[in-house]
Amino acid sequence: MPKLEGKVAVITGATSGMALATARAFVAEGAHVFITGRRKDKLEAAVAQLGPNVTGVQADSGDLADLDRLVETIREEKGRVDILFASAGNGLLNEPLAAVTEESFDHVFDINVRGTLFTVQKLLPLLSDGASIVLNSSAGASKGVAGSTVYLASKAALRSFARTWTMELKDRDIRVNVISPGPIDTPGVEGLPEATKELIASMVPLGRYGIPEEIARAVLFLASSDASFVAGAELFVDGGVAQV
């Protein structure tokens, strides 16, 4: 029997990369998946690729009106949520402390922290008892990486959310966990110089970038009953970057 047979899942920011691969894995395991994306063209392309068990909702996770519309769409079509992968994120890497501005700070925190919090909050009334929430952090949040002050601080906040929400939601048996990817071969790294890509890969103990499907399998584990006794945890899928 598929691991997510009959489940209703929501994945934010799922038009490419790790979140899109996770949506594909969820559909393959029997779930109906609601995905969000900010760009209509990319959202429609993702829905076409994933098939009939997917509903696309154009939404910016930093816009509370968009989140309200997402909630209403899910309420009308399915009436509940069993799995939430809060994956939408924004990042400004290579921004030294001295270069941080009010605008750049708000740009990152509005999506990564504020957006994640209100996505979970607004979906709470639809979350079924025993639901699974997975937050998308970063292995870098457990390390010191020059030039990533704001981005990694925003990802570290998600680790705190998982601990606190595990305690707040335990009476409903809702599990909250964090996935923390290392360097992953996504569209976000395509524009990097080849020398930079090779340098990053050399810093990974396994000697390579991960692929989106490796993250998807880990999120599927946390979302499914296979992880029924896993709560408040951080699962690193990082090739060892933050471990050794």
Secondary structure in CASP SS format (residue, H / E / C, confidence):
PFRMAT SS
TARGET T0000
AUTHOR 0000-0000-0000
METHOD secondary structure of the structure
MODEL  1
M C 1.00
P C 1.00
K C 1.00
L C 1.00
E C 1.00
G C 1.00
K C 1.00
V E 1.00
A E 1.00
V E 1.00
I E 1.00
T C 1.00
G C 1.00
A C 1.00
T C 1.00
S C 1.00
G H 1.00
M H 1.00
A H 1.00
L H 1.00
A H 1.00
T H 1.00
A H 1.00
R H 1.00
A H 1.00
F H 1.00
V H 1.00
A H 1.00
E C 1.00
G C 1.00
A C 1.00
H E 1.00
V E 1.00
F E 1.00
I E 1.00
T E 1.00
G E 1.00
R C 1.00
R C 1.00
K H 1.00
D H 1.00
K H 1.00
L H 1.00
E H 1.00
A H 1.00
A H 1.00
V H 1.00
A H 1.00
Q H 1.00
L H 1.00
G C 1.00
P C 1.00
N C 1.00
V E 1.00
T E 1.00
G E 1.00
V E 1.00
Q E 1.00
A C 1.00
D C 1.00
S C 1.00
G C 1.00
D C 1.00
L H 1.00
A H 1.00
D H 1.00
L H 1.00
D H 1.00
R H 1.00
L H 1.00
V H 1.00
E H 1.00
T H 1.00
I H 1.00
R H 1.00
E H 1.00
E H 1.00
K C 1.00
G C 1.00
R C 1.00
V E 1.00
D E 1.00
I E 1.00
L E 1.00
F E 1.00
A E 1.00
S C 1.00
A C 1.00
G C 1.00
N C 1.00
G C 1.00
L C 1.00
L C 1.00
N C 1.00
E E 1.00
P C 1.00
L H 1.00
A H 1.00
A H 1.00
V C 1.00
T C 1.00
E H 1.00
E H 1.00
S H 1.00
F H 1.00
D H 1.00
H H 1.00
V H 1.00
F H 1.00
D H 1.00
I H 1.00
N H 1.00
V H 1.00
R H 1.00
G H 1.00
T H 1.00
L H 1.00
F H 1.00
T H 1.00
V H 1.00
Q H 1.00
K H 1.00
L H 1.00
L H 1.00
P H 1.00
L H 1.00
L E 1.00
S E 1.00
D E 1.00
G E 1.00
A E 1.00
S E 1.00
I E 1.00
V E 1.00
L E 1.00
N E 1.00
S C 1.00
S C 1.00
A H 1.00
G H 1.00
A H 1.00
S H 1.00
K C 1.00
G C 1.00
V C 1.00
A C 1.00
G C 1.00
S E 1.00
T H 1.00
V H 1.00
Y H 1.00
L H 1.00
A H 1.00
S H 1.00
K H 1.00
A H 1.00
A H 1.00
L H 1.00
R H 1.00
S H 1.00
F H 1.00
A H 1.00
R H 1.00
T H 1.00
W H 1.00
T H 1.00
M H 1.00
E H 1.00
L H 1.00
K H 1.00
D H 1.00
R H 1.00
D C 1.00
I C 1.00
R E 1.00
V E 1.00
N E 1.00
V E 1.00
I E 1.00
S E 1.00
P E 1.00
G C 1.00
P C 1.00
I E 1.00
D C 1.00
T C 1.00
P H 1.00
G H 1.00
V H 1.00
E C 1.00
G C 1.00
L C 1.00
P C 1.00
E H 1.00
A H 1.00
T H 1.00
K H 1.00
E H 1.00
L H 1.00
I H 1.00
A H 1.00
S H 1.00
M C 1.00
V C 1.00
P C 1.00
L C 1.00
G C 1.00
R C 1.00
Y C 1.00
G E 1.00
I C 1.00
P H 1.00
E H 1.00
E H 1.00
I H 1.00
A H 1.00
R H 1.00
A H 1.00
V H 1.00
L H 1.00
F H 1.00
L H 1.00
A H 1.00
S C 1.00
S H 1.00
D H 1.00
A H 1.00
S C 1.00
F C 1.00
V C 1.00
A C 1.00
G C 1.00
A C 1.00
E E 1.00
L E 1.00
F E 1.00
V E 1.00
D C 1.00
G C 1.00
G C 1.00
V C 1.00
A C 1.00
Q C 1.00
V C 1.00
END
